[in-house]
Amino acid sequence: GVRKPTAALRSRVEAALRTGVSRSLSAESPGKALVRLYNASGLGGQASLSAQAVNEGALRLLIASTSQRLRDLYVDDLQRVAGPRSRVHFPHLYINLQKRSAHAIPADVCAALEQKIRRRERWSCTEKAWVLGARHEQTICYVLAYSLARASAEGRTAGVWINLGMNTGAQGHANALCVQTGTDGKARALLYDPNYAPSQEHWVHAQKAINDALPGVRRLLEGTGISSPSKAELFGHGLQTSLGTTERHQGWFSSKITITHRGFPICGSVVHLLASVWLACSGGSAADALPDVEAA
């Protein structure tokens, strides 16, 4: 659960905001700063591609691979914040929950993917492209299992950060999944939605999608000794909404006052900001629970 943040944690979070993000954005207005941070996150559709070719299958794999490589550029900022001794793994994979056409992964490719997961080996760009274009539940299952396996191989087992959402441009919404392992060795799948707040009735499609995939993740990691989460935990305090506008309206003949909160379309900014602060305040060690940092 989310504990009340300690004074020490709050102090480190404030220091990370002052010396990190605020320094790079201090010359801009808050609105422009948030828009630039949104662009810097790579979660606003900047990596969308389209093309035409005679061989549709080969083109589909090429576009998936190239789009992922473009998104990798945006992850570089987080890796710089984390530092060379970071215990957080970035698998360079994005989970896109946008409704789309999907292709079936050939049986021999599936066998190779699963063998590499068990051996903690790297996937090739082509293998990643097959996974990214598969059915959502299959993509999530493979991405999570592979990410945890590679984190184990690299010795970066404190946390695994994966951006996800519905990449539909202005209609999209960015989330993030962080698999964080505590001192007890148990893994938690922490799903962050910048609009979510515990006091609201807020249903997030990504949470169901992750929960549906977790049994398959445990199957793929069986016998490896790698801890797998049992469920996806949604957290947040409506930060995107808090950074938006508040309107008060009272009818001419009514004593009732209606208060409406609207968040700016900056979900990618908020997700990127949380990741940066979390990494900065712990020096990349991921010693602090992500929900505690968000709450601070």
C-alpha positions, -999 to 999 in steps of 0.1 A, spaced: 0 0 0 9 37 -1 23 49 32 24 85 43 57 99 29 84 105 55 99 140 59 132 127 46 116 113 14 96 145 8 128 165 12 146 144 -14 117 146 -38 116 184 -35 154 185 -41 151 164 -72 124 188 -85 144 219 -78 178 207 -91 165 185 -120 134 192 -139 129 228 -127 164 237 -137 159 227 -173 125 243 -175 129 274 -153 131 298 -183 97 288 -196 61 294 -184 45 264 -167 23 257 -197 52 257 -222 73 236 -198 47 209 -195 43 208 -233 80 205 -238 82 177 -212 54 160 -230 74 161 -262 105 149 -244 87 119 -230 81 103 -264 46 94 -253 28 119 -275 28 101 -308 63 114 -319 73 78 -328 44 71 -351 53 59 -386 35 48 -418 47 36 -452 37 15 -482 55 -15 -497 49 -46 -518 58 -70 -490 33 -60 -463 46 -85 -438 82 -73 -440 71 -37 -438 51 -43 -407 81 -57 -389 103 -29 -402 79 -2 -389 75 -19 -355 113 -22 -351 120 14 -363 92 29 -341 107 11 -310 142 24 -319 128 60 -320 112 55 -286 145 43 -273 159 78 -278 134 92 -252 144 65 -227 180 78 -228 170 108 -206 158 85 -179 189 64 -181 210 96 -176 190 105 -145 195 70 -131 232 71 -136 257 43 -145 251 23 -113 214 23 -117 195 -8 -104 166 -1 -127 162 -19 -160 148 -2 -191 139 -30 -216 134 -6 -245 99 -20 -252 66 -1 -253 32 -16 -248 7 0 -271 -29 -8 -261 -44 10 -291 -70 -11 -310 -51 -24 -341 -47 -53 -364 -24 -80 -350 -4 -108 -366 2 -143 -353 37 -151 -342 51 -182 -361 56 -212 -338 93 -213 -344 96 -177 -334 76 -183 -303 99 -212 -294 130 -189 -299 115 -161 -278 106 -184 -249 140 -201 -250 158 -168 -248 135 -157 -218 145 -188 -199 182 -183 -208 179 -145 -200 193 -138 -235 186 -107 -256 160 -107 -284 169 -94 -318 152 -64 -333 132 -87 -356 120 -108 -326 110 -77 -308 90 -65 -338 71 -98 -339 62 -94 -303 51 -57 -306 28 -66 -334 11 -95 -318 -22 -96 -299 -22 -74 -269 -24 -102 -243 5 -120 -260 26 -88 -263 22 -79 -227 30 -115 -215 62 -117 -236 73 -82 -228 69 -86 -190 86 -120 -189 115 -108 -212 120 -76 -192 122 -94 -159 146 -120 -174 169 -93 -188 168 -73 -155 180 -105 -138 208 -110 -163 219 -74 -160 217 -74 -122 192 -46 -122 165 -62 -103 153 -33 -81 129 -21 -108 118 -25 -144 102 6 -161 79 1 -191 60 29 -208 25 19 -220 -7 35 -231 -29 41 -262 -7 58 -287 -34 76 -308 -20 111 -309 -43 137 -293 -67 110 -284 -41 89 -266 -34 84 -229 0 75 -214 5 51 -184 35 34 -171 42 0 -155 70 -4 -130 78 -39 -117 95 -32 -84 111 -59 -62 111 -52 -24 136 -63 2 115 -94 7 122 -105 -28 85 -101 -39 78 -83 -72 50 -58 -74 34 -46 -107 28 -9 -101 6 7 -127 6 45 -128 -22 65 -144 -17 102 -140 -55 108 -138 -62 81 -112 -70 90 -76 -81 66 -48 -113 87 -41 -126 84 -77 -144 57 -95 -118 53 -122 -115 22 -144 -82 18 -162 -81 -7 -191 -44 -12 -187 -49 -27 -152 -72 -54 -166 -48 -61 -195 -18 -65 -172 -37 -88 -148 -49 -110 -176 -13 -114 -188 3 -122 -155 -5 -160 -154 13 -163 -187 43 -144 -174 45 -168 -144 44 -197 -168 72 -184 -189 94 -177 -159 87 -210 -142 119 -227 -131 140 -196 -136 139 -184 -99 127 -150 -111 99 -134 -90 68 -125 -109 40 -102 -97 6 -117 -87 -15 -87 -96 -13 -52 -111 -17 -24 -85 -31 9 -97 -19 40 -79 -19 78 -83 -33 110 -68 -49 127 -99 -17 147 -106 -27 154 -142 -61 168 -131 -45 188 -103 -22 205 -129 -52 215 -150 -80 240 -145 -108 244 -119 -141 260 -129 -169 271 -106 -204 275 -120 -236 286 -103 -269 289 -121 -289 321 -120 -317 307 -99 -299 280 -80 -278 280 -48 -259 249 -61 -223 255 -71 -207 230 -96 -169 226 -95 -153 210 -125 -117 199 -127 -101 193 -161 -66 181 -167 -44 194 -195 -35 167 -222 -1 162 -206 -3 126 -195 31 118 -210 47 148 -192 34 136 -158 45 100 -164 80 112 -175 82 136 -145 74 108 -120 100 85 -135 127 113 -135 120 123 -99 118 87 -86 152 79 -102 168 112 -91 158 111 -55 172 76 -50 203 79 -72 190 52 -95 188 26 -67 150 25 -67 152 22 -29 120 41 -25 87 26 -34 73 43 -65 38 50 -50 55 66 -20 75 90 -42 43 99 -61 25 105 -29 53 128 -16 
